[in-house]
Amino acid sequence: MYQVIQTYSEDEPWWFFEEWEKNIKSEEVFDKFHDAEKAFMKQYDQLKQDYEEVKCKDPYLVAFWNDEEYVYCEDCDEDLQAYRGLMLVSEYKKLDLGDNNSDEATGNSRKTKCCQRFSQSARGNQEN
């Protein structure tokens, strides 16, 4: 079973923090990977038009954002960058790339970046 999920929160979708499921805004369920991948690509194309920034981590974990879009974090008492996450998962877990029977690369070998939640205030002051 595969799910194509959109999330909205201050976390990029690849973090899978405890209770990340509370951030789910939409979900489609598929029996076959091919059908899930088609739905994922359709949503990806739409979100790419709606958002200024995009970052992929692994083939099926993608964050979209606009620099001026924030969510308030009660724990840290400040505004944080808001992310629209798009993910293709199996049983609500990151895909084992062997699950999809594709020849795609397994992603890059760079270390995971630190969570921005505690290391940086809202990104509105950064210049691109």
MOPAC internal coordinates of N, CA, C and O (Angstrom, degrees):
PM7 1SCF
backbone

  N    0.0000 0     0.00 0     0.00 0    0    0    0
  C    1.4400 1     0.00 0     0.00 0    1    0    0
  C    1.5321 1   108.16 1     0.00 0    2    1    0
  O    1.2310 1   120.98 1   -45.55 1    3    2    1
  N    1.3270 1   115.73 1   134.45 1    3    2    1
  C    1.4669 1   122.10 1  -178.45 1    5    3    2
  C    1.5208 1   109.31 1  -122.85 1    6    5    3
  O    1.2310 1   121.04 1   -33.39 1    7    6    5
  N    1.3287 1   115.61 1   146.61 1    7    6    5
  C    1.4490 1   121.33 1   177.29 1    9    7    6
  C    1.5262 1   109.12 1  -124.97 1   10    9    7
  O    1.2310 1   120.94 1   -43.68 1   11   10    9
  N    1.3251 1   115.80 1   136.32 1   11   10    9
  C    1.4636 1   122.17 1   169.17 1   13   11   10
  C    1.5196 1   104.41 1  -106.42 1   14   13   11
  O    1.2310 1   121.24 1   -63.36 1   15   14   13
  N    1.3298 1   115.24 1   116.64 1   15   14   13
  C    1.4575 1   121.74 1  -169.68 1   17   15   14
  C    1.5214 1   110.40 1  -124.11 1   18   17   15
  O    1.2310 1   121.27 1   -40.85 1   19   18   17
  N    1.3273 1   115.18 1   139.15 1   19   18   17
  C    1.4616 1   121.10 1   168.41 1   21   19   18
  C    1.5219 1   107.80 1  -111.80 1   22   21   19
  O    1.2310 1   121.31 1   -45.27 1   23   22   21
  N    1.3407 1   115.11 1   134.73 1   23   22   21
  C    1.4531 1   121.80 1   176.53 1   25   23   22
  C    1.5246 1   108.99 1  -119.61 1   26   25   23
  O    1.2310 1   120.90 1   -15.65 1   27   26   25
  N    1.3182 1   115.88 1   164.35 1   27   26   25
  C    1.4605 1   121.01 1   173.80 1   29   27   26
  C    1.5206 1   107.11 1  -144.53 1   30   29   27
  O    1.2310 1   120.79 1   -63.40 1   31   30   29
  N    1.3403 1   116.09 1   116.60 1   31   30   29
  C    1.4650 1   120.53 1  -179.25 1   33   31   30
  C    1.5219 1   109.66 1  -171.26 1   34   33   31
  O    1.2310 1   121.03 1     6.34 1   35   34   33
  N    1.3339 1   115.64 1  -173.66 1   35   34   33
  C    1.4604 1   120.66 1   176.77 1   37   35   34
  C    1.5291 1   112.06 1   -84.16 1   38   37   35
  O    1.2310 1   119.91 1  -178.53 1   39   38   37
  N    1.3110 1   117.77 1     1.47 1   39   38   37
  C    1.4643 1   122.02 1  -178.93 1   41   39   38
  C    1.5201 1   111.30 1  -110.60 1   42   41   39
  O    1.2310 1   120.85 1   -42.81 1   43   42   41
  N    1.3206 1   115.98 1   137.19 1   43   42   41
  C    1.4565 1   119.54 1   171.34 1   45   43   42
  C    1.5300 1   107.77 1   -66.78 1   46   45   43
  O    1.2310 1   119.89 1   -26.30 1   47   46   45
  N    1.3233 1   117.81 1   153.70 1   47   46   45
  C    1.4669 1   120.12 1  -170.56 1   49   47   46
  C    1.5238 1   115.44 1   -67.91 1   50   49   47
  O    1.2310 1   119.41 1   162.74 1   51   50   49
  N    1.3210 1   118.74 1   -17.26 1   51   50   49
  C    1.4642 1   119.81 1  -176.39 1   53   51   50
  C    1.5213 1   113.63 1   -81.30 1   54   53   51
  O    1.2310 1   119.38 1   176.39 1   55   54   53
  N    1.3089 1   118.78 1    -3.61 1   55   54   53
  C    1.4629 1   119.69 1  -178.26 1   57   55   54
  C    1.5198 1   112.50 1   -76.63 1   58   57   55
  O    1.2310 1   118.97 1   145.51 1   59   58   57
  N    1.2987 1   119.57 1   -34.49 1   59   58   57
  C    1.4696 1   122.92 1  -179.30 1   61   59   58
  C    1.5334 1   111.56 1    49.46 1   62   61   59
  O    1.2310 1   120.73 1  -134.14 1   63   62   61
  N    1.3370 1   116.20 1    45.86 1   63   62   61
  C    1.4587 1   120.11 1   176.71 1   65   63   62
  C    1.5224 1   109.75 1   -63.05 1   66   65   63
  O    1.2310 1   120.87 1   -18.88 1   67   66   65
  N    1.3384 1   115.94 1   161.12 1   67   66   65
  C    1.4498 1   120.90 1   177.96 1   69   67   66
  C    1.5309 1   109.60 1   -53.70 1   70   69   67
  O    1.2310 1   121.04 1   -44.71 1   71   70   69
  N    1.3095 1   115.62 1   135.29 1   71   70   69
  C    1.4685 1   123.91 1  -179.87 1   73   71   70
  C    1.5273 1   113.43 1    64.60 1   74   73   71
  O    1.2310 1   119.99 1  -152.93 1   75   74   73
  N    1.3342 1   117.62 1    27.07 1   75   74   73
  C    1.4644 1   121.03 1   178.76 1   77   75   74
  C    1.5242 1   111.12 1   -60.09 1   78   77   75
  O    1.2310 1   120.66 1   154.75 1   79   78   77
  N    1.3327 1   116.35 1   -25.25 1   79   78   77
  C    1.4570 1   120.50 1  -177.89 1   81   79   78
  C    1.5301 1   112.45 1   -61.71 1   82   81   79
  O    1.2310 1   119.98 1   158.30 1   83   82   81
  N    1.3247 1   117.64 1   -21.70 1   83   82   81
  C    1.4716 1   120.70 1   178.56 1   85   83   82
  C    1.5252 1   111.65 1   -66.00 1   86   85   83
  O    1.2310 1   120.40 1   162.67 1   87   86   85
  N    1.3293 1   116.85 1   -17.33 1   87   86   85
  C    1.4659 1   121.30 1  -179.32 1   89   87   86
  C    1.5280 1   113.22 1   -91.67 1   90   89   87
  O    1.2310 1   120.03 1  -177.36 1   91   90   89
  N    1.3294 1   117.54 1     2.64 1   91   90   89
  C    1.4637 1   121.15 1  -179.60 1   93   91   90
  C    1.5260 1   109.69 1   -68.20 1   94   93   91
  O    1.2310 1   121.21 1   -51.57 1   95   94   93
  N    1.3380 1   115.29 1   128.43 1   95   94   93
  C    1.4652 1   121.69 1   177.70 1   97   95   94
  C    1.5216 1   111.89 1  -107.03 1   98   97   95
  O    1.2310 1   120.32 1   152.10 1   99   98   97
  N    1.3347 1   117.00 1   -27.90 1   99   98   97
  C    1.4642 1   120.48 1   175.62 1  101   99   98
  C    1.5226 1   108.63 1  -154.04 1  102  101   99
  O    1.2310 1   121.72 1   -25.26 1  103  102  101
  N    1.3260 1   114.32 1   154.74 1  103  102  101
  C    1.4596 1   119.83 1  -177.27 1  105  103  102
  C    1.5239 1   109.73 1  -153.72 1  106  105  103
  O    1.2310 1   121.24 1   -44.25 1  107  106  105
  N    1.3252 1   115.24 1   135.75 1  107  106  105
  C    1.4620 1   122.07 1   172.01 1  109  107  106
  C    1.5214 1   107.39 1  -123.85 1  110  109  107
  O    1.2310 1   120.38 1   -38.58 1  111  110  109
  N    1.3273 1   116.88 1   141.42 1  111  110  109
  C    1.4589 1   122.03 1  -176.48 1  113  111  110
  C    1.5254 1   109.13 1  -115.77 1  114  113  111
  O    1.2310 1   121.02 1   -42.27 1  115  114  113
  N    1.3388 1   115.65 1   137.73 1  115  114  113
  C    1.4655 1   121.99 1  -177.36 1  117  115  114
  C    1.5261 1   110.02 1  -136.47 1  118  117  115
  O    1.2310 1   121.22 1   -32.72 1  119  118  117
  N    1.3226 1   115.27 1   147.28 1  119  118  117
  C    1.4606 1   120.63 1   174.60 1  121  119  118
  C    1.5217 1   111.61 1   -83.08 1  122  121  119
  O    1.2310 1   120.49 1   147.69 1  123  122  121
  N    1.3279 1   116.66 1   -32.31 1  123  122  121
  C    1.4665 1   121.16 1  -174.95 1  125  123  122
  C    1.5195 1   111.07 1  -111.54 1  126  125  123
  O    1.2310 1   121.28 1   -41.52 1  127  126  125
  N    1.3344 1   115.16 1   138.48 1  127  126  125
  C    1.4576 1   120.56 1   179.79 1  129  127  126
  C    1.5226 1   111.28 1   -58.32 1  130  129  127
  O    1.2310 1   120.06 1   136.87 1  131  130  129
  N    1.3143 1   117.49 1   -43.13 1  131  130  129
  C    1.4639 1   121.40 1  -177.22 1  133  131  130
  C    1.5294 1   111.27 1   -56.71 1  134  133  131
  O    1.2310 1   120.24 1   136.67 1  135  134  133
  N    1.3242 1   117.15 1   -43.33 1  135  134  133
  C    1.4665 1   120.98 1   179.25 1  137  135  134
  C    1.5287 1   111.14 1   -66.85 1  138  137  135
  O    1.2310 1   120.68 1   139.47 1  139  138  137
  N    1.3208 1   116.30 1   -40.53 1  139  138  137
  C    1.4686 1   120.43 1   178.14 1  141  139  138
  C    1.5221 1   110.55 1   -64.77 1  142  141  139
  O    1.2310 1   120.37 1   138.92 1  143  142  141
  N    1.3156 1   116.89 1   -41.08 1  143  142  141
  C    1.4620 1   120.55 1  -179.84 1  145  143  142
  C    1.5286 1   111.26 1   -63.95 1  146  145  143
  O    1.2310 1   120.09 1   140.09 1  147  146  145
  N    1.3216 1   117.44 1   -39.91 1  147  146  145
  C    1.4659 1   120.42 1   177.25 1  149  147  146
  C    1.5271 1   111.03 1   -61.79 1  150  149  147
  O    1.2310 1   120.27 1   136.41 1  151  150  149
  N    1.3255 1   117.08 1   -43.59 1  151  150  149
  C    1.4657 1   120.97 1   178.69 1  153  151  150
  C    1.5284 1   110.41 1   -65.64 1  154  153  151
  O    1.2310 1   120.43 1   139.87 1  155  154  153
  N    1.3268 1   116.79 1   -40.13 1  155  154  153
  C    1.4663 1   121.48 1   178.02 1  157  155  154
  C    1.5236 1   110.27 1   -59.74 1  158  157  155
  O    1.2310 1   120.11 1   132.71 1  159  158  157
  N    1.3221 1   117.40 1   -47.29 1  159  158  157
  C    1.4667 1   121.19 1  -178.00 1  161  159  158
  C    1.5296 1   111.34 1   -65.36 1  162  161  159
  O    1.2310 1   120.19 1   142.99 1  163  162  161
  N    1.3168 1   117.24 1   -37.01 1  163  162  161
  C    1.4666 1   120.41 1   177.67 1  165  163  162
  C    1.5329 1   110.12 1   -63.60 1  166  165  163
  O    1.2310 1   120.40 1   134.24 1  167  166  165
  N    1.3235 1   116.84 1   -45.76 1  167  166  165
  C    1.4639 1   120.29 1   178.44 1  169  167  166
  C    1.5269 1   110.97 1   -66.76 1  170  169  167
  O    1.2310 1   120.31 1   142.28 1  171  170  169
  N    1.3228 1   117.01 1   -37.72 1  171  170  169
  C    1.4682 1   121.20 1   177.66 1  173  171  170
  C    1.5282 1   110.18 1   -58.49 1  174  173  171
  O    1.2310 1   120.58 1   131.73 1  175  174  173
  N    1.3231 1   116.50 1   -48.27 1  175  174  173
  C    1.4680 1   120.59 1  -179.41 1  177  175  174
  C    1.5248 1   111.53 1   -60.09 1  178  177  175
  O    1.2310 1   120.16 1   139.45 1  179  178  177
  N    1.3266 1   117.31 1   -40.55 1  179  178  177
  C    1.4640 1   120.57 1   179.25 1  181  179  178
  C    1.5297 1   111.24 1   -67.53 1  182  181  179
  O    1.2310 1   120.19 1   133.02 1  183  182  181
  N    1.3184 1   117.25 1   -46.98 1  183  182  181
  C    1.4643 1   120.66 1  -178.56 1  185  183  182
  C    1.5227 1   111.78 1   -65.19 1  186  185  183
  O    1.2310 1   120.07 1   146.99 1  187  186  185
  N    1.3116 1   117.47 1   -33.01 1  187  186  185
  C    1.4676 1   120.91 1   178.34 1  189  187  186
  C    1.5300 1   110.60 1   -63.08 1  190  189  187
  O    1.2310 1   120.18 1   149.25 1  191  190  189
  N    1.3167 1   117.27 1   -30.75 1  191  190  189
  C    1.4677 1   121.16 1   176.23 1  193  191  190
  C    1.5295 1   111.63 1   -75.91 1  194  193  191
  O    1.2310 1   120.37 1   150.31 1  195  194  193
  N    1.3275 1   116.91 1   -29.69 1  195  194  193
  C    1.4635 1   121.69 1  -174.48 1  197  195  194
  C    1.5295 1   114.07 1   -86.94 1  198  197  195
  O    1.2310 1   120.04 1   159.66 1  199  198  197
  N    1.3194 1   117.53 1   -20.34 1  199  198  197
  C    1.4619 1   121.23 1  -174.64 1  201  199  198
  C    1.5218 1   111.31 1  -122.23 1  202  201  199
  O    1.2310 1   121.12 1   -32.86 1  203  202  201
  N    1.3391 1   115.47 1   147.14 1  203  202  201
  C    1.4649 1   122.02 1  -178.27 1  205  203  202
  C    1.5249 1   112.61 1   -77.14 1  206  205  203
  O    1.2310 1   120.55 1   145.26 1  207  206  205
  N    1.3189 1   116.56 1   -34.74 1  207  206  205
  C    1.4650 1   121.74 1  -173.37 1  209  207  206
  C    1.5199 1   110.31 1  -118.73 1  210  209  207
  O    1.2310 1   121.31 1   -31.44 1  211  210  209
  N    1.3417 1   115.10 1   148.56 1  211  210  209
  C    1.4601 1   120.67 1   177.90 1  213  211  210
  C    1.5253 1   109.02 1  -148.59 1  214  213  211
  O    1.2310 1   120.94 1   -38.89 1  215  214  213
  N    1.3292 1   115.81 1   141.11 1  215  214  213
  C    1.4612 1   120.87 1   174.76 1  217  215  214
  C    1.5150 1   108.18 1  -140.74 1  218  217  215
  O    1.2310 1   120.95 1   -49.94 1  219  218  217
  N    1.3322 1   115.79 1   130.06 1  219  218  217
  C    1.4570 1   121.79 1   178.00 1  221  219  218
  C    1.5235 1   109.19 1  -102.48 1  222  221  219
  O    1.2310 1   121.20 1   -39.83 1  223  222  221
  N    1.2984 1   115.31 1   140.17 1  223  222  221
  C    1.4555 1   121.26 1   174.28 1  225  223  222
  C    1.5161 1   104.53 1  -134.18 1  226  225  223
  O    1.2310 1   120.99 1   -62.58 1  227  226  225
  N    1.2940 1   115.71 1   117.42 1  227  226  225
  C    1.4544 1   120.83 1  -169.83 1  229  227  226
  C    1.5315 1   106.75 1    64.29 1  230  229  227
  O    1.2310 1   120.04 1   -15.24 1  231  230  229
  N    1.2997 1   117.54 1   164.76 1  231  230  229
  C    1.4659 1   118.00 1  -173.63 1  233  231  230
  C    1.5278 1   115.05 1   -64.60 1  234  233  231
  O    1.2310 1   119.25 1   152.86 1  235  234  233
  N    1.3161 1   119.04 1   -27.14 1  235  234  233
  C    1.4559 1   119.58 1  -170.62 1  237  235  234
  C    1.5256 1   114.00 1  -125.66 1  238  237  235
  O    1.2310 1   120.27 1  -152.45 1  239  238  237
  N    1.3288 1   117.09 1    27.55 1  239  238  237
  C    1.4617 1   122.43 1   173.95 1  241  239  238
  C    1.5167 1   107.05 1  -128.07 1  242  241  239
  O    1.2310 1   120.48 1   -67.39 1  243  242  241
  N    1.3403 1   116.69 1   112.61 1  243  242  241
  C    1.4615 1   121.01 1  -172.23 1  245  243  242
  C    1.5302 1   109.61 1  -133.03 1  246  245  243
  O    1.2310 1   121.09 1   -42.92 1  247  246  245
  N    1.3331 1   115.51 1   137.08 1  247  246  245
  C    1.4666 1   121.79 1   174.64 1  249  247  246
  C    1.5203 1   109.00 1  -112.51 1  250  249  247
  O    1.2310 1   120.76 1   -45.14 1  251  250  249
  N    1.3132 1   116.14 1   134.86 1  251  250  249
  C    1.4633 1   123.70 1   175.40 1  253  251  250
  C    1.5173 1   107.28 1  -119.76 1  254  253  251
  O    1.2310 1   120.35 1   -35.02 1  255  254  253
  N    1.3425 1   116.93 1   144.98 1  255  254  253
  C    1.4578 1   119.26 1   176.40 1  257  255  254
  C    1.5145 1   111.48 1  -161.16 1  258  257  255
  O    1.2310 1   122.11 1   -20.70 1  259  258  257
  N    1.3282 1   113.56 1   159.30 1  259  258  257
  C    1.4603 1   123.55 1   169.82 1  261  259  258
  C    1.5230 1   105.86 1  -114.67 1  262  261  259
  O    1.2310 1   120.42 1   -45.41 1  263  262  261
  N    1.3181 1   116.81 1   134.59 1  263  262  261
  C    1.4596 1   120.59 1  -173.90 1  265  263  262
  C    1.5230 1   113.96 1   -57.21 1  266  265  263
  O    1.2310 1   119.57 1   150.79 1  267  266  265
  N    1.3037 1   118.42 1   -29.21 1  267  266  265
  C    1.4635 1   120.47 1  -175.88 1  269  267  266
  C    1.5304 1   113.31 1   -92.52 1  270  269  267
  O    1.2310 1   119.69 1  -171.74 1  271  270  269
  N    1.3154 1   118.19 1     8.26 1  271  270  269
  C    1.4631 1   122.34 1  -176.03 1  273  271  270
  C    1.5340 1   110.27 1  -103.66 1  274  273  271
  O    1.2310 1   120.79 1   -61.19 1  275  274  273
  N    1.3320 1   116.10 1   118.81 1  275  274  273
  C    1.4604 1   121.33 1  -174.88 1  277  275  274
  C    1.5201 1   111.67 1  -126.39 1  278  277  275
  O    1.2310 1   121.31 1   -20.23 1  279  278  277
  N    1.3325 1   115.10 1   159.77 1  279  278  277
  C    1.4598 1   122.75 1   169.02 1  281  279  278
  C    1.5234 1   107.07 1  -126.14 1  282  281  279
  O    1.2310 1   120.95 1   -33.06 1  283  282  281
  N    1.3165 1   115.78 1   146.94 1  283  282  281
  C    1.4609 1   120.00 1  -178.99 1  285  283  282
  C    1.5240 1   109.88 1   -84.71 1  286  285  283
  O    1.2310 1   120.61 1   -48.47 1  287  286  285
  N    1.3186 1   116.45 1   131.53 1  287  286  285
  C    1.4598 1   122.75 1   177.69 1  289  287  286
  C    1.5271 1   108.01 1  -103.52 1  290  289  287
  O    1.2310 1   120.51 1   -66.53 1  291  290  289
  N    1.3240 1   116.64 1   113.47 1  291  290  289
  C    1.4630 1   120.21 1   179.99 1  293  291  290
  C    1.5206 1   111.76 1   -67.43 1  294  293  291
  O    1.2310 1   120.15 1   143.46 1  295  294  293
  N    1.3379 1   117.32 1   -36.54 1  295  294  293
  C    1.4652 1   121.04 1  -178.51 1  297  295  294
  C    1.5220 1   112.54 1   -62.58 1  298  297  295
  O    1.2310 1   120.16 1   140.44 1  299  298  297
  N    1.3145 1   117.31 1   -39.56 1  299  298  297
  C    1.4709 1   119.90 1  -177.52 1  301  299  298
  C    1.5282 1   111.97 1  -106.23 1  302  301  299
  O    1.2310 1   119.95 1  -179.57 1  303  302  301
  N    1.3275 1   117.69 1     0.43 1  303  302  301
  C    1.4626 1   123.58 1   174.74 1  305  303  302
  C    1.5286 1   112.71 1    55.53 1  306  305  303
  O    1.2310 1   120.98 1  -133.75 1  307  306  305
  N    1.3306 1   115.73 1    46.25 1  307  306  305
  C    1.4651 1   119.27 1   175.82 1  309  307  306
  C    1.5251 1   110.49 1  -157.83 1  310  309  307
  O    1.2310 1   121.53 1   -12.40 1  311  310  309
  N    1.3148 1   114.67 1   167.60 1  311  310  309
  C    1.4594 1   121.08 1   176.85 1  313  311  310
  C    1.5185 1   109.23 1   -83.05 1  314  313  311
  O    1.2310 1   120.82 1   -43.86 1  315  314  313
  N    1.3298 1   116.04 1   136.14 1  315  314  313
  C    1.4608 1   122.34 1   178.61 1  317  315  314
  C    1.5203 1   109.41 1  -122.78 1  318  317  315
  O    1.2310 1   120.81 1   -23.81 1  319  318  317
  N    1.3032 1   116.06 1   156.19 1  319  318  317
  C    1.4563 1   121.37 1   177.36 1  321  319  318
  C    1.5223 1   109.76 1   -55.95 1  322  321  319
  O    1.2310 1   120.34 1   -45.83 1  323  322  321
  N    1.3158 1   116.95 1   134.17 1  323  322  321
  C    1.4606 1   122.12 1   176.79 1  325  323  322
  C    1.5237 1   109.23 1   -94.97 1  326  325  323
  O    1.2310 1   120.92 1   -42.57 1  327  326  325
  N    1.3215 1   115.84 1   137.43 1  327  326  325
  C    1.4606 1   122.16 1   179.95 1  329  327  326
  C    1.5186 1   110.36 1  -122.26 1  330  329  327
  O    1.2310 1   120.98 1   -43.20 1  331  330  329
  N    1.3118 1   115.72 1   136.80 1  331  330  329
  C    1.4616 1   121.92 1   167.53 1  333  331  330
  C    1.5274 1   104.58 1   -95.86 1  334  333  331
  O    1.2310 1   120.58 1   -64.86 1  335  334  333
  N    1.3047 1   116.50 1   115.14 1  335  334  333
  C    1.4586 1   120.85 1   179.88 1  337  335  334
  C    1.5101 1   110.52 1   -95.57 1  338  337  335
  O    1.2310 1   120.93 1   -36.43 1  339  338  337
  N    1.3088 1   115.83 1   143.57 1  339  338  337
  C    1.4608 1   122.05 1   172.85 1  341  339  338
  C    1.5131 1   106.85 1  -129.01 1  342  341  339
  O    1.2310 1   120.87 1   -52.21 1  343  342  341
  N    1.3148 1   115.94 1   127.79 1  343  342  341
  C    1.4588 1   119.34 1  -178.23 1  345  343  342
  C    1.5145 1   111.58 1  -143.14 1  346  345  343
  O    1.2310 1   121.97 1   -32.51 1  347  346  345
  N    1.3053 1   113.84 1   147.49 1  347  346  345
  C    1.4537 1   121.46 1   170.15 1  349  347  346
  C    1.5200 1   104.34 1  -114.08 1  350  349  347
  O    1.2310 1   120.87 1   -62.99 1  351  350  349
  N    1.3293 1   115.94 1   117.01 1  351  350  349
  C    1.4581 1   121.70 1  -175.51 1  353  351  350
  C    1.5240 1   109.62 1  -129.85 1  354  353  351
  O    1.2310 1   121.28 1   -12.24 1  355  354  353
  N    1.3106 1   115.16 1   167.76 1  355  354  353
  C    1.4584 1   121.51 1   175.34 1  357  355  354
  C    1.5233 1   107.82 1  -121.44 1  358  357  355
  O    1.2310 1   120.85 1   -59.23 1  359  358  357
  N    1.3240 1   115.98 1   120.77 1  359  358  357
  C    1.4659 1   121.05 1  -177.85 1  361  359  358
  C    1.5298 1   111.28 1    53.73 1  362  361  359
  O    1.2310 1   120.55 1  -141.02 1  363  362  361
  N    1.3245 1   116.56 1    38.98 1  363  362  361
  C    1.4707 1   124.86 1   177.19 1  365  363  362
  C    1.5260 1   113.31 1    64.52 1  366  365  363
  O    1.2310 1   120.76 1  -156.09 1  367  366  365
  N    1.3215 1   116.16 1    23.91 1  367  366  365
  C    1.4590 1   121.20 1   176.52 1  369  367  366
  C    1.5187 1   109.08 1  -126.99 1  370  369  367
  O    1.2310 1   121.25 1   -26.95 1  371  370  369
  N    1.3340 1   115.20 1   153.05 1  371  370  369
  C    1.4582 1   121.36 1   177.51 1  373  371  370
  C    1.5211 1   109.57 1   -52.79 1  374  373  371
  O    1.2310 1   121.08 1   -40.69 1  375  374  373
  N    1.3234 1   115.54 1   139.31 1  375  374  373
  C    1.4564 1   120.18 1  -179.36 1  377  375  374
  C    1.5137 1   111.98 1   -64.28 1  378  377  375
  O    1.2310 1   121.17 1   -42.95 1  379  378  377
  N    1.3047 1   115.37 1   137.05 1  379  378  377
  C    1.4531 1   121.47 1   164.31 1  381  379  378
  C    1.5178 1   103.00 1   -82.30 1  382  381  379
  O    1.2310 1   119.74 1   -61.82 1  383  382  381
  N    1.3073 1   118.10 1   118.18 1  383  382  381
  C    1.4632 1   120.27 1  -172.02 1  385  383  382
  C    1.5147 1   113.16 1   -58.29 1  386  385  383
  O    1.2310 1   119.75 1   164.05 1  387  386  385
  N    1.3023 1   118.09 1   -15.95 1  387  386  385
  C    1.4510 1   120.70 1   173.26 1  389  387  386
  C    1.5194 1   112.02 1   -71.81 1  390  389  387
  O    1.2310 1   120.20 1   160.71 1  391  390  389
  N    1.3435 1   117.21 1   -19.29 1  391  390  389
  C    1.4645 1   121.79 1  -179.70 1  393  391  390
  C    1.5153 1   112.93 1   -65.46 1  394  393  391
  O    1.2310 1   120.45 1   150.62 1  395  394  393
  N    1.3439 1   116.75 1   -29.38 1  395  394  393
  C    1.4592 1   118.64 1  -170.78 1  397  395  394
  C    1.5219 1   113.61 1   -96.92 1  398  397  395
  O    1.2310 1   120.35 1   179.51 1  399  398  397
  N    1.3154 1   116.93 1    -0.49 1  399  398  397
  C    1.4627 1   121.25 1   177.69 1  401  399  398
  C    1.5206 1   113.12 1    54.56 1  402  401  399
  O    1.2310 1   120.26 1  -146.67 1  403  402  401
  N    1.3184 1   117.11 1    33.33 1  403  402  401
  C    1.4604 1   119.72 1   178.10 1  405  403  402
  C    1.5119 1   109.74 1  -109.03 1  406  405  403
  O    1.2310 1   120.81 1   -10.53 1  407  406  405
  N    1.3119 1   116.05 1   169.47 1  407  406  405
  C    1.4546 1   121.56 1   178.90 1  409  407  406
  C    1.5156 1   111.57 1  -102.84 1  410  409  407
  O    1.2310 1   119.92 1  -159.43 1  411  410  409
  N    1.3277 1   117.76 1    20.57 1  411  410  409
  C    1.4564 1   120.22 1  -176.48 1  413  411  410
  C    1.5186 1   110.76 1   -70.36 1  414  413  411
  O    1.2310 1   121.45 1   -27.87 1  415  414  413
  N    1.3238 1   114.83 1   152.13 1  415  414  413
  C    1.4567 1   120.84 1   176.94 1  417  415  414
  C    1.5233 1   109.59 1   -65.42 1  418  417  415
  O    1.2310 1   120.82 1   -21.80 1  419  418  417
  N    1.2989 1   116.04 1   158.20 1  419  418  417
  C    1.4605 1   120.64 1  -177.11 1  421  419  418
  C    1.5087 1   112.59 1   -88.99 1  422  421  419
  O    1.2310 1   119.52 1  -163.32 1  423  422  421
  N    1.2934 1   118.53 1    16.68 1  423  422  421
  C    1.4555 1   121.67 1   178.63 1  425  423  422
  C    1.5113 1   110.52 1    98.68 1  426  425  423
  O    1.2310 1   121.09 1     3.32 1  427  426  425
  N    1.3243 1   115.52 1  -176.68 1  427  426  425
  C    1.4521 1   118.46 1  -177.58 1  429  427  426
  C    1.5167 1   110.68 1   -87.08 1  430  429  427
  O    1.2310 1   120.80 1   -10.13 1  431  430  429
  N    1.3174 1   116.08 1   169.87 1  431  430  429
  C    1.4553 1   120.63 1  -177.47 1  433  431  430
  C    1.5193 1   112.43 1  -102.08 1  434  433  431
  O    1.2310 1   120.30 1  -171.35 1  435  434  433
  N    1.3326 1   117.04 1     8.65 1  435  434  433
  C    1.4562 1   119.70 1   178.73 1  437  435  434
  C    1.5207 1   110.41 1   -69.33 1  438  437  435
  O    1.2310 1   120.95 1   -27.49 1  439  438  437
  N    1.3225 1   115.80 1   152.51 1  439  438  437
  C    1.4572 1   120.28 1   178.53 1  441  439  438
  C    1.5265 1   109.91 1   -68.74 1  442  441  439
  O    1.2310 1   121.24 1   -28.60 1  443  442  441
  N    1.3190 1   115.24 1   151.40 1  443  442  441
  C    1.4523 1   120.85 1   177.43 1  445  443  442
  C    1.5177 1   109.27 1   -65.99 1  446  445  443
  O    1.2310 1   120.79 1   -43.70 1  447  446  445
  N    1.3145 1   116.10 1   136.30 1  447  446  445
  C    1.4637 1   118.91 1   179.03 1  449  447  446
  C    1.5208 1   109.90 1   -72.32 1  450  449  447
  O    1.2310 1   121.06 1   -22.63 1  451  450  449
  N    1.3075 1   115.58 1   157.37 1  451  450  449
  C    1.4631 1   121.03 1   179.01 1  453  451  450
  C    1.5215 1   109.81 1   -70.51 1  454  453  451
  O    1.2310 1   121.56 1   -31.62 1  455  454  453
  N    1.2878 1   114.63 1   148.38 1  455  454  453
  C    1.4556 1   120.04 1   176.19 1  457  455  454
  C    1.5155 1   109.19 1   -62.89 1  458  457  455
  O    1.2310 1   120.31 1   -50.70 1  459  458  457
  N    1.2975 1   117.02 1   129.30 1  459  458  457
  C    1.4559 1   122.69 1  -176.80 1  461  459  458
  C    1.5239 1   111.98 1   -74.28 1  462  461  459
  O    1.2310 1   120.09 1   165.28 1  463  462  461
  N    1.3105 1   117.42 1   -14.72 1  463  462  461
  C    1.4587 1   121.11 1  -173.01 1  465  463  462
  C    1.5235 1   112.13 1   -53.06 1  466  465  463
  O    1.2310 1   119.86 1   135.35 1  467  466  465
  N    1.3295 1   117.87 1   -44.65 1  467  466  465
  C    1.4553 1   120.42 1  -174.65 1  469  467  466
  C    1.5187 1   113.13 1  -105.62 1  470  469  467
  O    1.2310 1   119.69 1   171.05 1  471  470  469
  N    1.3217 1   118.20 1    -8.95 1  471  470  469
  C    1.4586 1   120.14 1  -174.46 1  473  471  470
  C    1.5179 1   113.85 1  -100.04 1  474  473  471
  O    1.2310 1   120.17 1   170.54 1  475  474  473
  N    1.3252 1   117.28 1    -9.46 1  475  474  473
  C    1.4584 1   118.38 1  -173.93 1  477  475  474
  C    1.5227 1   109.60 1  -156.11 1  478  477  475
  O    1.2310 1   120.46 1   -37.48 1  479  478  477
  N    1.2961 1   116.73 1   142.52 1  479  478  477
  C    1.4596 1   119.67 1   174.97 1  481  479  478
  C    1.5209 1   108.68 1   -77.44 1  482  481  479
  O    1.2310 1   120.58 1     2.74 1  483  482  481
  N    1.2901 1   116.50 1  -177.26 1  483  482  481
  C    1.4698 1   121.06 1  -178.74 1  485  483  482
  C    1.5119 1   110.69 1   -49.59 1  486  485  483
  O    1.2310 1   120.54 1   -36.59 1  487  486  485
  N    1.3082 1   116.58 1   143.41 1  487  486  485
  C    1.4609 1   122.20 1  -172.19 1  489  487  486
  C    1.5112 1   114.26 1   -81.93 1  490  489  487
  O    1.2310 1   119.80 1  -171.85 1  491  490  489
  N    1.2725 1   117.99 1     8.15 1  491  490  489
  C    1.4579 1   120.71 1  -176.58 1  493  491  490
  C    1.5136 1   114.01 1   -59.72 1  494  493  491
  O    1.2310 1   119.52 1   159.39 1  495  494  493
  N    1.3308 1   118.51 1   -20.61 1  495  494  493
  C    1.4611 1   121.21 1  -177.90 1  497  495  494
  C    1.5170 1   113.40 1   -90.57 1  498  497  495
  O    1.2310 1   119.92 1   172.87 1  499  498  497
  N    1.3278 1   117.76 1    -7.13 1  499  498  497
  C    1.4612 1   120.09 1  -179.19 1  501  499  498
  C    1.5099 1   110.70 1   -79.26 1  502  501  499
  O    1.2310 1   121.04 1   -33.34 1  503  502  501
  N    1.3096 1   115.62 1   146.66 1  503  502  501
  C    1.4669 1   121.44 1   176.53 1  505  503  502
  C    1.5154 1   107.99 1  -110.21 1  506  505  503
  O    1.2310 1   120.32 1   -36.98 1  507  506  505
  N    1.3164 1   116.99 1   143.02 1  507  506  505
  C    1.4723 1   120.85 1   177.26 1  509  507  506
  C    1.4862 1   110.09 1   -98.94 1  510  509  507
  O    1.2310 1   120.10 1   180.00 1  511  510  509

